[in-house]
Amino acid sequence: MKRIVFSLVLAPALAACAASSHDVAPAALGTPRATADLEALLSIPGPVEVETVVAADWAVERSGLINLDHPTAKAAHLEDGDEPIQIYLHALRHPKYGLFLVDTGVEAAVRTDLDHSLFGGLLGSVMHADKVKVRTDTKAWLAAQPQPPAGVFLTHLHLDHISGIRDVPDATPVYTGPGEAAASDLLFMFTQGTVDEALESKGNLQEWRFEPDPSGQFAGVIDIFGDGTVWALHVPGHTPGSTAYLARTPKGPVLFTGDASHTRWGWEHGVEPGSFSADKPTSAESMKALLALVARHPEIDVRLGHQMLQSTSVAAR
C-alpha cells in the first residue's frame, strides 16, 4: 500500500519533468516563410558549403530507430537487435555569416575520460556508451577550423545530438525548436540533469519562432538568414521541437533530417522512427512531409539522423 501511495504522489511530478530546465528565449534570428518560398529556390545553386563529420560509430536497438509494428517493417520481417549507427556533426559555412553547426558530434571527454563525459555514469551504461567508438571529437575538429562557430542549430535535445556541445565556445548561440526544452516525459527524470549539465555554461536556448506554414506542408518554415540560403523546418514527433535544416549549396540543396528519420531503411521504405520517438503518429506525418519534399525535388541530398543513405546496415540487407 505504501508503494502504491508513493507512486500516486510521485507520478505527477515525474510526468511533469522537462527535457531541460535551461533558460530559453525567442530567437531573434530567422523569418517565418512558406514551403512554397523555399521550393521556389531549390533549383538555384546557393553559396553555403556543407560538411558532414562522422564523430562516432555506435549501435542501438533497432526498435527505437524503426517502427517495427509498421506493416512494411513486418512484411520485411525486421526484428529487433543492435543496429549500427553513427553520430554526426554537420558544418555549414556561409560566406557572409560564418560557420554554423547542425548538431554537435561528440565531446573530447568521450575519448579521453568517458566516466566524466556526458556519456558517463548510469545514463551512459543504459545508453551503451561502451559501444560508442569515437572517430573525430568536436574539440579537435573545431581546433582545425579557421574560424569559431557563429552558432549551433540543434535538431533536438537528445544526448546523442548535444554530446559535443561542451567543446563549443560558451558564447556561441544555440538554437532549438519551440517547446523542446519544456517538453515533459517520464524519461526526462533520468536525462534532465545530463542535458542541463551539457548546457549550463551556455546562454539562453534560442527557440525558433515558427508560424503555421501557409503552404500547409510543414508545422513551420523559417528562412534563417533572410537570404534564402539556410532554412529550418519544424518536424515535430520525435520530440515536440524537432527541427530539420536545409542548405542551398553550389552543388544543390542538402537536407539534414535530424531524427525525423534515423536510418536508411526507414527513409527508403517510408517507415517512421520507433520507440525513441515521443509521438509516433506525428513523427510519421513529419517524415511524410520530408519524403514528399524530396520526391518533388529529387536533387536534394539527404543526410539522415544516424546513417548515410549509401551505407549498409543489418536492416538494409
C-alpha positions as MATLAB code, in Angstrom:
seq = 'MKRIVFSLVLAPALAACAASSHDVAPAALGTPRATADLEALLSIPGPVEVETVVAADWAVERSGLINLDHPTAKAAHLEDGDEPIQIYLHALRHPKYGLFLVDTGVEAAVRTDLDHSLFGGLLGSVMHADKVKVRTDTKAWLAAQPQPPAGVFLTHLHLDHISGIRDVPDATPVYTGPGEAAASDLLFMFTQGTVDEALESKGNLQEWRFEPDPSGQFAGVIDIFGDGTVWALHVPGHTPGSTAYLARTPKGPVLFTGDASHTRWGWEHGVEPGSFSADKPTSAESMKALLALVARHPEIDVRLGHQMLQSTSVAAR';
ca = [
       0.000    0.000    0.000;
       2.795    2.429    0.874;
       4.370    1.765   -2.521;
       1.083    2.496   -4.305;
       0.567    5.749   -2.381;
       4.174    6.768   -3.048;
       3.713    6.093   -6.762;
       0.484    8.083   -6.906;
       2.097   11.043   -5.167;
       5.292   10.920   -7.199;
       3.815   10.202  -10.631;
       2.571   13.765  -11.372;
       5.998   15.186  -10.559;
       7.723   12.653  -12.774;
       5.314   13.224  -15.642;
       5.997   16.950  -15.445;
       9.779   16.603  -15.665;
      11.046   18.711  -18.555;
      13.745   17.844  -21.064;
      15.816   20.699  -19.635;
      15.458   23.438  -17.036;
      17.859   25.648  -19.013;
      16.533   29.119  -19.773;
      15.050   29.769  -23.202;
      14.266   32.875  -25.238;
      12.663   33.544  -28.625;
      15.287   33.595  -31.366;
      15.873   36.974  -32.976;
      17.313   35.165  -35.984;
      15.010   33.890  -38.713;
      11.936   34.941  -40.674;
       8.825   32.718  -40.913;
       8.050   31.822  -44.515;
       6.099   29.266  -46.552;
       7.313   25.991  -48.008;
       6.474   27.450  -51.418;
       9.079   30.175  -50.844;
      11.690   27.530  -50.117;
      10.749   25.346  -53.068;
      10.950   28.269  -55.474;
      14.693   28.457  -54.767;
      15.693   24.796  -54.718;
      16.711   24.617  -58.363;
      19.060   27.584  -57.899;
      22.549   26.787  -56.532;
      23.402   28.547  -53.290;
      26.598   29.775  -51.603;
      26.673   27.587  -48.476;
      29.386   24.944  -48.204;
      28.460   21.899  -46.124;
      30.461   19.144  -44.464;
      29.239   16.095  -42.592;
      31.667   14.803  -39.965;
      31.282   11.252  -38.665;
      32.002   11.831  -34.988;
      31.450    8.278  -33.776;
      30.146    4.831  -34.598;
      27.553    3.346  -32.268;
      24.842    0.687  -32.084;
      21.376    0.881  -30.514;
      18.124   -1.072  -30.562;
      16.517   -1.240  -33.993;
      13.049   -0.994  -32.440;
      13.901    2.511  -31.250;
      15.056    3.617  -34.683;
      12.384    1.964  -36.845;
       8.712    1.326  -36.073;
       8.799   -2.468  -36.279;
       4.997   -2.578  -35.947;
       4.594   -0.777  -39.268;
       3.098   -3.111  -41.919;
       6.085   -2.555  -44.211;
       8.531   -3.482  -41.456;
       6.501   -6.578  -40.621;
       6.380   -7.607  -44.277;
      10.168   -7.274  -44.414;
      10.449   -9.466  -41.290;
      12.547   -6.893  -39.489;
      13.418   -7.950  -35.973;
      14.843   -6.104  -33.021;
      18.556   -6.162  -32.331;
      21.576   -3.895  -32.495;
      21.532   -1.519  -35.464;
      24.850    0.110  -36.464;
      24.513    3.887  -36.490;
      26.696    6.986  -36.402;
      26.752   10.283  -34.531;
      27.267   13.343  -36.727;
      28.367   16.926  -36.694;
      27.297   18.888  -39.772;
      29.063   22.127  -40.671;
      27.507   24.950  -42.709;
      29.842   27.649  -43.996;
      28.012   30.775  -45.073;
      30.163   33.305  -46.983;
      28.680   36.229  -45.040;
      27.551   34.867  -41.678;
      30.259   32.308  -40.950;
      30.410   28.761  -39.593;
      27.343   27.095  -38.105;
      26.975   23.585  -36.718;
      23.944   21.363  -37.139;
      24.126   19.175  -34.022;
      27.406   18.800  -32.196;
      29.173   15.478  -32.655;
      30.930   14.015  -29.605;
      32.965   15.826  -26.946;
      36.649   15.017  -26.478;
      35.957   13.630  -23.000;
      34.153   10.640  -24.513;
      37.519    9.627  -25.940;
      39.762   10.662  -23.035;
      37.656   10.386  -19.864;
      34.389    8.555  -20.529;
      33.271    8.452  -16.889;
      33.323   12.263  -16.685;
      31.808   12.823  -20.117;
      28.122   13.322  -20.895;
      28.041    9.598  -21.698;
      29.413    8.695  -18.258;
      27.733    7.195  -15.218;
      24.474    5.270  -15.050;
      22.954    7.060  -18.049;
      25.919    6.092  -20.185;
      25.538    2.500  -19.074;
      21.869    2.481  -20.075;
      22.775    4.061  -23.420;
      25.555    1.515  -24.010;
      28.258    4.182  -24.113;
      30.794    1.373  -24.300;
      29.638    0.885  -27.892;
      30.461    4.499  -28.847;
      33.645    4.437  -30.923;
      34.893    7.991  -31.442;
      36.336    8.892  -34.832;
      36.568   12.686  -34.536;
      35.796   14.662  -31.395;
      34.304   18.137  -31.581;
      37.157   19.835  -29.734;
      39.748   18.548  -32.206;
      37.577   19.341  -35.211;
      36.906   22.913  -34.087;
      40.600   23.473  -33.357;
      41.362   22.732  -37.004;
      38.881   25.311  -38.334;
      39.970   28.801  -39.434;
      37.073   30.422  -37.552;
      34.993   29.663  -34.436;
      31.351   28.709  -34.871;
      28.867   31.560  -35.064;
      26.004   29.358  -33.891;
      24.692   25.859  -33.278;
      21.455   24.698  -34.898;
      20.158   21.736  -32.884;
      17.748   19.251  -34.413;
      16.629   18.377  -30.856;
      17.928   17.976  -27.313;
      18.587   14.238  -27.119;
      22.012   13.475  -25.696;
      23.456   11.968  -28.877;
      22.819   15.284  -30.663;
      24.200   17.593  -27.961;
      27.047   15.327  -26.834;
      29.705   17.620  -28.297;
      28.269   20.916  -27.121;
      30.640   21.367  -24.164;
      33.501   21.586  -26.677;
      31.766   24.535  -28.376;
      32.770   28.008  -27.078;
      30.350   29.130  -24.377;
      29.428   32.396  -26.093;
      28.148   30.554  -29.179;
      24.360   30.971  -29.612;
      22.437   27.688  -29.535;
      19.147   27.375  -31.429;
      16.406   24.793  -30.977;
      12.786   24.153  -31.857;
       9.849   25.586  -29.889;
       8.917   23.757  -26.715;
      11.902   21.435  -26.977;
      13.311   22.207  -23.529;
       9.887   22.349  -21.864;
       8.667   19.028  -23.270;
       7.615   16.646  -20.480;
       8.287   12.926  -20.253;
       8.927   10.408  -17.504;
      12.246    9.587  -19.188;
      13.466   13.135  -18.566;
      13.650   12.414  -14.841;
      16.783   10.466  -15.712;
      18.176   12.636  -18.513;
      17.384   16.227  -17.488;
      20.413   16.526  -15.242;
      22.780   15.492  -18.017;
      21.151   17.803  -20.567;
      21.332   20.685  -18.087;
      24.980   19.865  -17.413;
      25.691   19.999  -21.140;
      24.070   23.425  -21.452;
      24.972   25.000  -18.101;
      27.701   27.313  -19.409;
      25.737   28.359  -22.495;
      23.407   31.319  -22.868;
      19.649   31.014  -23.210;
      18.483   28.458  -25.743;
      17.200   30.407  -28.735;
      13.846   28.950  -29.818;
      12.860   29.237  -33.474;
       9.731   31.373  -33.919;
       7.834   29.063  -36.254;
       4.429   30.111  -37.553;
       1.895   27.904  -39.378;
       3.145   27.124  -42.872;
       0.917   28.955  -45.397;
       1.642   26.116  -47.824;
       0.422   23.533  -45.318;
       3.406   21.238  -45.853;
       5.262   21.556  -42.546;
       4.462   22.637  -38.994;
       6.532   25.735  -39.733;
       9.272   27.045  -42.030;
      11.918   29.669  -41.253;
      14.363   31.424  -43.571;
      17.198   31.609  -41.067;
      19.335   34.394  -42.537;
      16.610   36.038  -44.607;
      18.515   35.394  -47.829;
      17.019   32.019  -48.755;
      20.232   30.073  -48.192;
      19.542   28.119  -44.979;
      16.123   27.008  -43.751;
      14.663   25.475  -40.588;
      11.701   23.101  -40.935;
       9.579   22.226  -37.905;
       9.138   18.436  -37.953;
       7.657   17.500  -34.552;
       7.073   13.947  -33.427;
      10.411   12.520  -32.425;
      10.366   15.409  -29.966;
       7.988   18.401  -29.887;
      10.629   20.826  -31.138;
      12.366   18.565  -33.656;
      13.775   20.651  -36.489;
      15.237   19.709  -39.858;
      17.532   22.059  -41.772;
      18.103   22.661  -45.462;
      21.058   24.477  -47.003;
      21.425   25.625  -50.607;
      24.931   24.774  -51.777;
      26.819   25.207  -55.065;
      26.057   21.527  -55.778;
      22.385   21.758  -54.864;
      20.202   21.608  -51.752;
      21.201   19.493  -48.743;
      18.601   18.368  -46.200;
      19.512   17.420  -42.624;
      16.566   15.441  -41.270;
      17.712   15.030  -37.689;
      15.842   12.152  -36.094;
      12.731   12.714  -38.164;
      14.357    9.752  -39.935;
      17.194    7.815  -38.318;
      18.027    5.102  -40.830;
      18.498    4.331  -44.479;
      15.930    1.522  -44.364;
      13.341    3.684  -42.642;
      13.758    6.501  -45.146;
      13.772    4.313  -48.246;
      10.687    2.379  -47.105;
       8.746    5.287  -45.644;
       8.719    3.856  -42.124;
       8.907    6.339  -39.283;
      11.143    6.001  -36.195;
      10.152    3.629  -33.405;
      10.120    3.767  -29.626;
      12.698    6.557  -29.374;
      10.051    8.989  -30.657;
       7.691   10.741  -28.251;
       4.721   10.863  -30.662;
       4.768    8.214  -33.393;
       1.734    9.446  -35.387;
       3.093   12.994  -35.545;
       6.554   11.635  -36.318;
       5.079    9.703  -39.238;
       3.400   12.846  -40.593;
       6.609   14.872  -40.348;
       8.577   12.169  -42.127;
       5.939   12.028  -44.881;
       6.314   15.783  -45.355;
      10.089   15.442  -45.768;
       9.708   12.498  -48.155;
       7.190   14.467  -50.210;
       9.553   17.442  -50.411;
      12.361   15.220  -51.686;
      10.011   13.460  -54.117;
       9.141   16.847  -55.615;
      12.816   17.834  -55.680;
      14.924   14.682  -56.163;
      18.058   16.795  -56.460;
      18.034   17.212  -52.666;
      20.961   15.481  -50.960;
      19.508   13.874  -47.828;
      21.568   13.498  -44.637;
      19.709   11.297  -42.143;
      19.875   11.361  -38.367;
      22.132    8.360  -37.849;
      23.004    6.626  -41.125;
      24.280    7.612  -44.539;
      21.961    6.782  -47.416;
      24.799    4.950  -49.134;
      25.745    2.969  -46.018;
      24.823   -0.614  -45.226;
      23.069   -1.827  -42.104;
      21.513   -5.002  -40.801;
      18.057   -3.609  -41.529;
      19.013   -2.606  -45.060;
      20.163   -6.056  -46.114;
];
